[in-house]
Amino acid sequence: MSAPVYASTPPLEWHACDRPGSHIEDRRTDVSVLCASMTAPRDYAKNDGQTVPVQVMRVRFGDQLAPRDAIFFNFGGPGSDPRVPLEFTAGRWIDAAPDDELMSGFHAVARRFDLVTVVPRGLDAQRPLVCDFDRELPLTDLYEDRDSNKTWRALIDTTRRFAKRCGADLMNVEMNTRTHVEDIETFRTTAGYGKLSFFGSSYGTTVALWYGALYPGQVKRMMLDAVVDIRQTWEAMLKTGPESADSAFMDSLIQPAVEKPSVYGLGTRNDVLLGRLMRMPLWLRMAWQNDLHRPADLIAALTLSDWLVEGMTIQQVGAAIPANTYSVSPDIHRQATQTAHHLYSHLARSHLFPAYANDFDEEDRPTATAVNLAIQCNDTPWDRHVDTWRRFILNRIGWSFNLGEGHILTSLTCAQWPRHAVALPDFHELAKLPPVLVVHGEYDRRTPWSGAQATMSLMPKARALLARGYTHHGVVNDTRSRCIEHTVAQYLLNGRIPAREITHCPVDTP
């Protein structure tokens, strides 16, 4: 697809980024971290001359004047501002020692390429999409009595008011993945870059794949970490997600635990162990489900749950954690103790979108939530019948450990959202991309490996690094695996791709 023709975009005026704290350029004279406000069409579909400012960031290491190619970064979301993680990642790469066999390749990448990002619309502090729920969501009441018609009516009414108010915002027309992708292409041409390389993680893989389908000829390289099933709508991913997550949960946590009853003390039957987990108070399941990654984590969760059900106060639970013996194995005891402290710290947290709620400052959370919901609700169609979603939620709560609050709130909100139709790319165009490198955790519960494989099927030249036994969401720069880190760095640096379609990489679980 050729680039669309829009009104002339003024040149970028780079300046020092306005942000608090100390930063990498404060201690290094060979690094610049610059920001700019880019003028972009408000509505690419209309192209009626109305424009809006879109914020962009560039990290440059080494020669500040020589022209260079760029790697575009999106670390996930939707609803996450990429500027802080970009600067953090750039700092790690730039500071890597030459003799660090894992990170030295990334140091070379940072020296050769500009590291850039475009801030998704709605997240700019000067022009935020600010919507919040007008009352406290009655989720606690739902956990106490999931069959209460009064509670469901309150939950449906609260999400309806949010959808109506937020969806009516004039910015809503801009809140979708396609607009963000068009902003990336506007940035590429305005900044004077040739083909872009991509570093996408989670929702960032959606952004990269949409760009690749729309502008395959403008892609140099594409590294996708924790890949979504791009064939599915947001609704389809929400509906199939809990079942896929349950399968990975069974294989990576429950089965290993019952295979070593003398170590974990959780019995020998996986159905009995799963039954114990499903009998945990629902509010604890919602709070903790994304924090369980090892069999030892199950010991901690069940121990704390049992204490609370038996009547211990939260303060008493906190005092009992360090004195308890969780396993006869010193290593498993240490892991379980560590997890127990972690789970205890989350007892009082906000559970809204728990998978990444702690990534945001409290003051940023309403904007992040609004952008997250707007993009999911706008990108693809949703079933508009809230009663259908109520039945779905009640059904999944009954048998899925991995149905979360994000599933509940997203489905009810998007069912009532005044959606603006978005033209989807033709994902068969992905076959035109150069070789793509996929990195994925074997037991990633948020983006299942089966979905990543489905996306790979659209790209015949794609190759994958599968992190064996890995349960976390997102792999790159979080392992000590040369098979992962060195391979990714060399791919970004010179396009070197593994010969095998799937390379199985051993990793240490963080």
Disulfide bonds with the S-S distance in Angstrom:
Cys17-Cys35 2.00
Cys131-Cys166 2.49
Cys377-Cys414 2.05
Cys483-Cys505 1.97
